[in-house]
Amino acid sequence: MCRFDPSLQEEVEKRKGFQPMIMKGRQFKEYCYVNESGYKTKKDFEYLMQLCLAYNDKGKPIKK
């Protein structure tokens, strides 16, 4: 699972391995799942890690 800047949604959706995060029929725009094809190469894995880390300090905590 990845959490990323929602302004990058269209870019991230185009990546291989992207799967939308859907819970209770609702798609969460700043989250996605990535299947194995999306992180097979070191370049793809590093992209995902940087994507998540870049948004880590900006994302609001989820309300309990």
C-alpha positions as semicolon CSV with decimal commas, in nm:
position;residue;x (nm);y (nm);z (nm)
1;M;0,000;0,000;0,000
2;C;0,124;0,347;-0,086
3;R;0,013;0,689;0,031
4;F;0,095;0,975;-0,204
5;D;0,013;1,335;-0,289
6;P;-0,340;1,333;-0,436
7;S;-0,231;1,585;-0,700
8;L;-0,025;1,301;-0,852
9;Q;-0,324;1,065;-0,883
10;E;-0,329;1,059;-1,266
11;E;0,046;1,001;-1,287
12;V;0,040;0,720;-1,032
13;E;-0,262;0,551;-1,194
14;K;-0,060;0,512;-1,516
15;R;0,217;0,317;-1,343
16;K;0,231;-0,058;-1,385
17;G;0,106;-0,251;-1,085
18;F;-0,129;0,026;-0,971
19;Q;-0,448;-0,090;-0,804
20;P;-0,692;0,160;-0,654
21;M;-0,757;0,132;-0,282
22;I;-1,128;0,068;-0,243
23;M;-1,289;0,009;0,094
24;K;-1,663;-0,022;0,153
25;G;-1,722;0,084;-0,208
26;R;-1,524;0,407;-0,173
27;Q;-1,199;0,477;-0,357
28;F;-0,936;0,652;-0,148
29;K;-0,764;0,903;-0,376
30;E;-0,431;0,938;-0,199
31;Y;-0,380;0,566;-0,147
32;C;-0,320;0,270;-0,374
33;Y;-0,209;-0,087;-0,369
34;V;0,077;-0,195;-0,593
35;N;0,099;-0,550;-0,717
36;E;0,428;-0,728;-0,782
37;S;0,466;-0,601;-1,137
38;G;0,485;-0,245;-1,001
39;Y;0,802;-0,298;-0,798
40;K;0,995;-0,569;-0,983
41;T;1,281;-0,341;-1,081
42;K;1,496;-0,136;-0,846
43;K;1,395;0,179;-1,037
44;D;1,022;0,109;-0,987
45;F;1,070;0,024;-0,619
46;E;1,270;0,342;-0,557
47;Y;1,003;0,549;-0,734
48;L;0,736;0,413;-0,500
49;M;0,947;0,468;-0,189
50;Q;1,025;0,827;-0,288
51;L;0,661;0,888;-0,375
52;C;0,554;0,781;-0,026
53;L;0,837;0,951;0,161
54;A;0,782;1,281;-0,021
55;Y;0,424;1,292;0,103
56;N;0,487;1,153;0,449
57;D;0,524;1,491;0,623
58;K;0,243;1,655;0,424
59;G;-0,033;1,399;0,472
60;K;-0,287;1,458;0,742
61;P;-0,330;1,183;1,001
62;I;-0,634;0,962;0,960
63;K;-0,903;1,035;1,216
64;K;-0,979;0,751;1,456
